[in-house]
């Protein structure tokens, strides 16, 4: 039977014809069912979670400051290419009277860290192009890996992440903090309670004016995010708006993405900024970007649900992840938070929901049905910071699961299913919005996978 790599190699030989004919069957060589051994996977409970942080810039330092306050977690090692960042990490831990971490320094030093016996978990907060190399090195070194988004960018990289996690029997979780946003978790809770009815459609986005990055004159090795936009079309950052919706809509847990179509607008706002908004002497003057000012994608699941996904970093507009979920009994949205249930929440079946509920009633719903995690540690999270507290809840939750020997909230299959859209949206957007099939990284196991629970933390095991 032809294996996946042979299939991909043969497909590449006929690549142009494949795209011209229609959707790319990227999962055609993965038709066997009964896969996905990492669904529901849990490792033995860890009395102490020893973490090695690779990349101690902005995200890495934020993580160090947060997890140093968590019970049973030790930052045992730090790895970076710059002395000043390593020193800041050591100083932060010293101020908190935490043990001094072992230092790994250099472009390839992460490999030695991943092979060492110093840590159990690698926290990967490197630039985008290093996400996959660091994650693979960590798993091959027998370490669990938590990796920042976007965690992988191509279909092949996503398969590599899946296959390595399965082979090494280690966790590989993307650090999608927006799962733990208060309104995202409220939405999930309402859906689980059946208050929205059957979910039929959702909308998510990463709409964020990021033109300023073109004026950020860092050393060359820190150009990575801007450089991606210069070289690629499509949606390179799908997870913030998408992953919370996937959990609410049971993607990989009873349903899965079937296909996606994507379209890019022209690049006008970013082009205008590059022509008139750059500071004098900026070496990027005259450069052109492939990223469109707005990418819009439509996803259909096997179960018939639809998702509208957007991405923009180059137009003047307020930040939004949209987070709109439409069910047969009502709708909830964010930016700003709003809710409307059919028949004023009392009568269903055709009485309608023709206006958003007033602020008082919306707030009553927000408080009454707040997700248990936000009830339990929400106030602690807000004080600890990190995007309004959701970063802290994310770190508290994965560390708690590792200490208790519980499955993590998302798996390598969630990472792969959403990460591969970077390639698929670019393929679609640059080929007249042709439909692209989304690979089934679970190889059929989504049909019987357990839905995500409404999870919490037992404070008896979470002493601050």
N, C-alpha and C positions, 0 to 999 in steps of 0.2 A: 504493500500500500504506500502510495506516495506521501512522504512526510511534508511538514509545513515548509521547511527551508527549501526543499526541492521545488515545491509549488511556487514559492516566492521567486526563486531563481528563474523558473520557466515563465512566470508571469511577467517578469521584468523584460524578457526578450520580446514579448509581444505587448509591451506597455502602452505604446501609442494607440494600437488597435483596440486595446482593452478600454481605454478612456473614451475613445471615439464611439465605441459600441454602446456605452452606457455605464452603469454602476460597477465599481470595482468590487468583486467578490473577495474581499480581504480575508474572510474566514472560511473559504471554500475547502481548505485542507484540514479544518478543525471540525469535522462533522460528527465525530464520535461523541457519544454522550457519556455521562458518568465521571466527568473530570472534576476540577475545582476542589482539591483536597484542603485548600486553605480557607474555604468557607466554614466559619464557626471554629477555626483553629484557635487553640489556647495553649500557651506554654506553661511550664511548672511555675507556681507562685515564686516571686522573688522577694526575699526579705529586704534587700536593698537593690535599687535599680541604679547601676553605675552607667552614667551617660558620657559619651564622647561627643563633643560638639565640633563639627567640621564647618568652618566658616563663622568667624566671630565678629562679623560686621553688625549692621543694624539689627537684623532679625536674630542673629545668633546671640548678641548681647542681651536683647530683650528676653530671649528664652532663658539665658543664664540667670538673669535677675528674678524671673518668675519661679523657675523650678527649684532654685535655692531655698525657697520658702515652703516647698512641698515636703510632706513627710515621706521618708524612705527613699529619697532621691539624692544622689551625689553626682555632681559634675566632676568626673574623675580625670578627664583629659580634654584639652582644647587643641585645635589644629587650625592654622592659618598660614598665610605667606607674609604677613606683616607684623613686625615686632610691636608696633603701637597698639594694634588690636589685641594681640595676645596679652600685653601688659594690662590693658584696660580690663580684660576678663579676669586676670589674676587679682587685680586690685578690687574688683567688685566682689569676688568671692572672699577676699580677706576682710573687707568691710563687714561682711555678713558672718564673719567668724566660721567660714566653711573651709574644709581642707584644701590645700593648694593643689591644683590639677597638674597632671603630667603634661608637658608641652611637646607638640609635634609641629615642626615648622618646615615649610617648603611646598612647592607645587605638587609633589608626589607623596608628601608625608602622610596623607590620609590612608595610603595603602598599608603603611607600617602600623598605623593606629588600628585599622580594621583587622589586621592579622594578630594584634597583640591580645594579651589576656587581661588588659587593664579595664575593659568596659564590656557591658552586656548589650548596650544600645547605642547606635550612631544616630545623632540628630544632624541632619543634612541641611544646612542653610547656606549653601554655596550659590554662586551665579548659575543661571539656567543650564549652561552647557556642561556643568559638572554634576548635575543632579543624577543622571543615569550612571556615569562612571563611579561616583562615590557610593551610590546605593548598591550597585552590583558588587563592588569590592567589599562592602559591609556584609552583604549576605553570604558571599563566598568565604568570608572570614568567620562565618557562624554567628554574626551579630544581627539582632533585629534592627530595622532601619525605619526611621521616621523622616520623611523627606518633604521639603517645601514644594509648593506648587509654582509653576507647572512641573510635575514630577517626571514626565516623559513626553516627548513631542511627536514621535512617529509610531506607526503600527509595529514596526520591527522592534523598536525600543520597548514598547509595552509588552510584547511577547517575551522579550528577554527578562523583563522584571517578573512577569508571571512565572516563567519556567524556572528561574533561579530561586524564587521564594518557595515554589513547590519542591524543588530538588533539595534545598537546604533546610526546609521545614522551619522557616523563620518568618516573623511578621515583616511586612512591607506596607506601611501605611502612609498615605499622603497627608500632609499637615494642612488640611482644609479647615481653617479656623471658622469659616462662615457657617459650618454645620451647627456651631454652638452659639450663634447669634440669638438674642432673646426672641425676636419675632420669627426667625426660622424655626426655632424649637417650639414656640407657641403654635405655629402652623402645623408642625409635625404632630403635636399633641392633639389639636383639634381634628386632624385627619384620622388619627388612630381612634378617637372617641366617636367617629362617624358623624360629626357635626357638619361637615362639608358635603356629606353624601359620597358618591363615587367620584373620584378625581378623574377629570377628562382632559384638562389642559393646564399648562403652567408657563410662566415667563420668568426668565432670569437674565442677569446682565453683569458685566463689568463696564460701567460707564463712568469714566474718570478722566478729567482733563489732566493729561500728563505731558503736555508740550514742553514744560519747563525742563524735562530731562535732556532735551537737546542743548540746553545751556549749562548742564552740570559738567564742569570741566575736571573730571577726575582723571587719575592715571589711566592709561590705555586699557588696562585689564578690567576696569570697572565700567566700560562702555556697553556691557553685555546686553542690557535690556533695550537700549536705543538701537544697537546693532541688529537685534532680531527684527525690529520693526522696519529697518532699512532693507532687510533681505527677504522678508516673508510677507505673504498676504494671508487672508483668512483670519481665524481667531486663535491667537497663541496663548490665551489666558482664560479658558472656559470655566474653570472649576468654581470660582467664587459664587457665581450666580447659579451654577448648574448642580453641584453636588448636593446641597440641601434639598433641592427639588427631587433629585433621584431617590433619596432616602424616603421622602414623603410619598413618592409614586412607586416605590417598591422595585426600582430598577436593580437587576441582578438578584432579586428576592421575590420571584413570582412573575416578573415581567423583564424585558430587556429592550434596549434600543435596537431598532431594526435598520433604519436608514436615515441619512441626513442630507439636506440640501442647503447650500450656503451662497450668499451673494455679498460682494463688497461694493460700497459706494466709491466714488472717485476720491482721490486724496487732494482735497482743496484747502482745508483748514491747516493741516500740517505743512503743506507746501507753502502757504502764505506765511506761516510762522518762520519757516526756514529761510524765506526770502527777506522778511522784514523784522523778525523778532530775535534773531541771534545777536549776542553781544559781539562787540568789535574784536576781531582776532580769533573768533571761534573756528577751530579747524574743520568743523562740519559744514561750513558755508558751501553751498552749491550741491550738497548731497541730496539725492532723491530717495524717497521711501516707498516701499511696495505696499505697506499696510494701508488699507482704506480708512477713510475717516469714520465709517461705520460698517461693521460686518453684522449681518443678520442671518441666522441659521434657523432652520426648522427641522425638528427631530420627530419621527414617529416611532412609537414602540410596537412590539409584536402584539401587545394587548389593545392597541388602537388609541392610546393616549398621545397627545402632541405637546411639544415644548418649543417655545420661541426663545432663542438665545441671542444676545447682542454683545458686542464688544466695541468700545471706542476709547481711545486715549488722546484724541487730538482735536476735539471740539469744545468750545466754551459751554459748559453745562454743569449743573450740580451733580455730585456723586450719587450713584444709584446702582443697586443690585436688583431692582424691580421686585422680585419675590412675590409674584402674583400666582395664586393657586385657585383654580376654578373647579368646583365640584357641582354635582347635581342639586345640591341644597344651599349653595352659597359660595361666597368668594372672600378671600383674605388677601391683602396686599400690604406692601411696605413702601417707604420713601414718598410720602409719609405712611404710617400705619393706618389702615382702614379695614373695616369688615362689614359685610352685609350678608345676612342669612335670609333665606326665603320666608315670606310670610311673617317677618319680624321675629323669626326664631320660634314661632308657635305653630304655624300652619304650613304644611308642605304641599307639593303636587300642584303647581301652577299658580300659586298666589303671588309669586314674583319677589324680587328684591330690587326695587327700582331706584334706590338711593342708598348711599353709605349710611350706616348707623351714626348717630351723633357721637361727639367725643366722649360724653359721659358713659354711654352704653358700651362703646368700644373699649374704654378703659376698664370697665367692669369685667368684660370678657378677658382682657389682657391679664388682669390680676387673678381672676377665678381659675383660669385654665393655664396659668404659667407652668412651664415645663418643670418637673421635679428637680432637675439639676439647677435651674435658676432659683427655685425656692430654697434649695439646700445650701448652695455656696455662691449664689448670685451677688450678695452684698460683699462677700470677701473678694469675689472676682472684680467687682467694680473698683474697689480700693487698690487692688493689685495691678490694675491697668491691662493694657494690651487690647486695643480696638474695643474699648468699652467693656472689657471683661471676658470676651469670648476666647481670647488667647489663653487666659488663665484657666478657664473651664476646660479647654482642649487639653492642656498639659496635665491638669488635675485628673482628667478622665483616663488618658492613656497610661499615666503612671499608676493610677489606682488599679486599672485592669491588669497590668503586668504584675503588680504586687499581690493581687488576689487570684491570679491565674485564670482570668476571664478573657474571652475573645475581645479584640479591639473593635471599636464601633464601625470601622470600615476596613476593607481588605485590599489586597493587591489587585483584585478584579475590579474594584471601584476605581482605583488609580488608573488601570489600563483602559477601562471603558471611557473615561472622560479625557484622559491624556491623549488618546489616539485621535481625538477630534481636531487637534491642532493640524495634523497632516490632512485629515479628511476634509476639513473646511477649506483649507488652501487648495486642495485638488478640485473641490467642487467650485469654489469661487473663481478659479482661473480656467475653468472648463464649462462656462455658460451654465453654472448651477446644476450640473449633473448630479443625480442622486448617488450617494456613496453608502454602501452597506457597512454597518458598524460590526466589527468582529465580535463573536461570542467568546470572550475570554474564559467563561466558565465551562464551555463545551457542553452545554445542555443542563448543567446543574442548577441554573437559575430557576428551572421549573419547579423544583422541590425545595429550594433554599428557604430557610426560616426568615420571616420578615424581621426587620429591626424592632427591638423592644423600646418602650419608653424607659430609658435607663436612668440610674441615679447613682449616688455615692453614699455609702454607709458611714456616717460621721464617727462611728465607733472605731473605724479603721483609718480615720482621716483627721488626725490630731495636728493642729497647727502649732 
